[in-house]
Amino acid sequence: MKTLSLTNLDRITELDFNKNSNVGSVGGSLSITKFKNLEVLKAAYNDLNDISFSTDNNVTVRELDLSNNLLTAVSNLGSLTSLETLDLSN
């Protein structure tokens, strides 16, 4: 399984790679450590095992949809001080 690593992308405020089926799913680890202005992350219906956030850079995240994944770990979730909506179901 491959790892998706997205770093040093300060201008991005929203990432949306929700899937309707398992065709073309993103799997493995998702590392979002240098998105200083990220507000919304939608990554539902993938095969993600773990996701990590930065304790310094991800403070603008206000919406997370990580539902319907294979998550076993979400690192530094407590550092998301602007978080308003969180979906980790299924």
C-alpha positions in Angstrom: 0.0 0.0 0.0 1.3 3.5 -0.8 1.6 6.5 1.4 0.2 9.9 0.5 2.2 12.7 1.9 1.2 16.3 1.3 3.5 18.9 2.7 4.6 22.6 2.2 1.3 23.6 0.5 0.4 26.8 2.3 -2.1 28.1 -0.2 -4.5 25.2 0.0 -7.5 25.7 2.3 -9.6 22.7 1.3 -8.7 19.1 0.3 -11.6 16.9 -0.9 -10.9 13.3 -2.0 -14.1 11.7 -0.8 -14.9 8.5 -2.7 -18.2 6.9 -3.6 -16.7 3.5 -3.9 -13.4 1.6 -3.3 -12.3 2.1 -6.9 -9.2 4.3 -6.8 -9.2 4.6 -3.0 -6.3 6.2 -1.2 -4.8 3.9 1.3 -2.0 3.8 3.9 -0.9 6.9 5.8 -1.9 10.5 5.3 0.5 13.1 6.6 -0.7 16.7 6.6 2.0 18.5 8.5 2.6 21.8 6.7 -0.8 23.0 5.6 -0.7 26.3 7.5 -4.1 27.4 6.1 -6.0 24.2 5.6 -9.6 24.6 6.8 -11.5 21.6 5.4 -10.3 18.0 4.8 -12.7 15.5 3.3 -11.2 12.0 2.8 -14.2 9.7 3.4 -14.5 6.2 1.8 -10.9 5.5 1.3 -8.5 2.9 2.9 -6.5 5.2 5.1 -4.9 3.5 8.1 -3.6 6.6 9.9 -3.4 10.3 9.6 -1.2 12.8 11.3 -1.6 16.5 11.9 1.0 19.1 13.0 0.9 20.5 16.4 2.0 23.9 15.0 0.6 24.2 11.5 -2.9 22.8 11.4 -4.6 25.1 13.8 -7.0 26.5 11.1 -8.7 23.1 10.4 -12.4 23.4 11.2 -13.9 20.5 9.3 -12.7 16.9 9.1 -14.6 14.0 7.3 -12.5 10.9 7.7 -15.5 8.5 7.8 -15.5 5.0 6.2 -11.7 4.4 6.4 -9.6 1.8 8.1 -8.2 4.2 10.6 -6.3 2.9 13.6 -4.6 6.1 14.5 -5.2 9.9 14.3 -2.1 11.7 15.6 -2.3 15.2 17.2 -6.1 15.5 16.8 -6.1 17.7 20.0 -3.9 20.3 18.3 -6.8 21.2 15.9 -8.1 24.0 18.1 -10.5 25.5 15.5 -12.2 22.1 14.8 -16.0 22.4 14.6 -17.0 19.3 12.7 -15.5 15.8 13.0 -16.7 12.6 11.4 -14.7 9.4 12.2 -17.7 7.1 11.8 -17.3 3.6 10.4 
